[in-house]
């Protein structure tokens, strides 16, 4: 349960940062950010793997570039499920998803519970 909450906090902080950096991404308030982070996490956990498997041959041919577009689409899809979270267009979602992935990866390094000794 603690791992889930840490991931949720990381997603929330990342989404908050992305909304302030990428033009076209607007979030109404903190509550919306928290709900949007949860929805984005659920979409990435349950729906994204089906898209990845379904597009696997094209993904292999494109050397993984298609995954960036899938991530953008998942970001765009999350905006349609949460009231108060809006994305101006697909390209805004594309760049937001890339930035979201980078910020999430960096925060995961800081908040991971691995012991290296």
C-alpha positions in Angstrom: 0.0 0.0 0.0 2.9 2.4 0.8 4.4 1.7 -2.6 1.1 2.7 -4.3 0.9 5.9 -2.3 4.4 6.8 -3.1 3.7 6.3 -6.8 0.6 8.4 -6.5 2.5 11.2 -4.9 5.2 11.0 -7.6 2.5 11.1 -10.4 0.8 14.0 -8.7 4.0 16.1 -8.4 5.0 15.2 -12.0 1.6 16.2 -13.3 1.7 19.4 -11.4 5.1 20.3 -12.8 4.0 19.3 -16.4 1.0 21.5 -16.2 3.2 24.5 -15.3 5.8 23.8 -18.0 3.8 22.6 -21.1 1.5 25.2 -22.7 -1.9 23.8 -23.4 -2.1 21.6 -20.3 -4.4 23.1 -17.7 -5.5 21.7 -14.3 -8.2 23.5 -12.3 -6.9 22.9 -8.8 -5.0 20.5 -6.5 -7.9 18.1 -6.1 -8.1 17.8 -9.9 -4.4 17.1 -10.0 -4.7 14.3 -7.5 -7.6 12.7 -9.3 -5.9 13.1 -12.7 -2.7 11.5 -11.4 -4.8 8.6 -10.2 -6.6 8.2 -13.5 -3.4 8.5 -15.4 -1.8 5.8 -13.3 -4.8 3.5 -13.8 -4.8 4.1 -17.5 -1.0 3.4 -17.7 -1.5 0.3 -15.6 -4.5 -1.3 -17.3 -5.0 0.1 -20.8 -1.5 1.0 -22.0 -0.2 -2.6 -22.0 -3.0 -3.6 -24.4 -2.0 -0.8 -26.8 1.7 -1.8 -26.5 1.0 -5.5 -27.3 -1.5 -4.7 -30.1 1.0 -2.4 -31.8 4.1 -4.5 -31.1 5.0 -5.3 -34.7 4.8 -1.6 -35.6 6.7 -0.7 -32.5 9.5 -3.1 -33.3 9.7 -1.7 -36.9 9.8 1.9 -35.5 12.4 1.0 -32.9 10.2 2.0 -30.1 9.2 5.5 -31.4 5.5 4.4 -31.5 5.6 4.1 -27.7 6.1 7.8 -27.4 2.9 8.3 -29.4 1.0 5.8 -27.3 2.1 7.6 -24.1 0.8 10.9 -25.6 -2.5 9.2 -26.4 -2.8 7.9 -22.9 -2.1 11.4 -21.5 -4.7 12.8 -23.9 -7.2 10.0 -22.9 -6.8 10.8 -19.2 -7.7 14.4 -19.9 -11.1 13.3 -21.3 -11.9 11.3 -18.1 -11.2 14.0 -15.5 -13.2 17.2 -15.4 -10.9 20.2 -14.9 -7.9 18.6 -16.6 -7.7 19.6 -20.2 -5.2 19.2 -23.0 -5.3 21.6 -25.9 -4.3 19.0 -28.5 -2.4 15.8 -29.2 1.0 17.4 -29.6 0.6 19.1 -26.3 -0.2 15.7 -24.8 2.8 14.1 -26.7 5.3 16.6 -25.2 3.6 16.5 -21.8 3.8 12.7 -21.7 7.5 12.8 -22.5 8.2 15.4 -19.9 5.9 13.5 -17.4 8.0 10.3 -18.0 11.3 12.2 -17.4 10.1 13.9 -14.2 8.5 10.6 -12.9 11.8 8.7 -13.6 13.8 11.3 -11.7 11.4 11.4 -8.8 11.4 7.5 -8.7 15.2 7.6 -8.2 14.8 9.9 -5.2 11.9 8.1 -3.6 12.9 4.5 -4.3 13.4 2.3 -1.2 16.3 0.3 -2.6 19.3 -0.2 -0.3 22.6 -0.2 -2.1 24.8 -1.4 0.7 
